Amino acid sequence: MISGSRCPPASLPSGAPYPPPDPGSAWSRCRRAAGGGLGTSLLTALAEGVPPAELVRRAAHAAEDADRQIAVRDPAGRVAADTGQGSFPVSGHLVGDGVSVQDNMLAGDEVLPAMAETFAAARVAPPDRLLAALSAGQHAGGDLRGRQSAALLVVSGHTPTEEEDGVRTDLRVDDSADPVAQLRMLRPPAGLRRA
């Protein structure tokens, strides 16, 4: 399972409002005024066997704010996402094979396709694949508000044990003119990496 996020100015710290993905299980992401409990309730429902498409349909239908974005992936790799009608003019999501790319304040229509295509084409370790996608999005215009923070979280596909927590990479840059470059600098040398 792979999860990544990138946040603009006034959104510090990047990635912090999301519930952590469950190694060996699934993930959910909710943006804007989603409230702290929605992500956790989505993970609970996934564990009970509710399909991602049904969870996203329910959550999007019940959303109190029209600009909510939701993405859910189950352990089998099925992904569903929704971008609320009240989101900013250039916003959206793309769903691919086991992945969702989304943002709600894009600088242009080219950003999400650039990220999705780069992610699909990259043949490197999962953290580097995510970094490549973040870089492609940034080069395609990125977020309308500019650059400031980024986060990268990669967990294994196995249930955690006492000896192994399942976290492969957990990096965050909260204030930088080039946060994706800073994430790259924080990645340990290849021989010392867990993922």
HELIX and SHEET records of a PDB file:
HELIX    1   1 GLY A   36  ALA A   47  1                                  12    
HELIX    2   2 PRO A   52  ALA A   62  1                                  11    
HELIX    3   3 VAL A  111  ALA A  121  1                                  11    
HELIX    4   4 PRO A  126  HIS A  139  1                                  14    
HELIX    5   5 PRO A  179  LEU A  186  1                                   8    
HELIX    6   6 ALA A  190  LEU A  192  5                                   3    
SHEET    1   A 3 ILE A   2  CYS A   7  0                                        
SHEET    2   A 3 SER A 149  VAL A 155 -1                                        
SHEET    3   A 3 VAL A 167  VAL A 173 -1                                        
SHEET    1   B 3 TRP A  27  ARG A  31  0                                        
SHEET    2   B 3 GLN A  69  ARG A  73 -1                                        
SHEET    3   B 3 VAL A  79  THR A  83 -1                                        
SHEET    1   C 2 GLY A  92  GLY A  96  0                                        
SHEET    2   C 2 VAL A  99  ASP A 103 -1                                        
END                                                                             
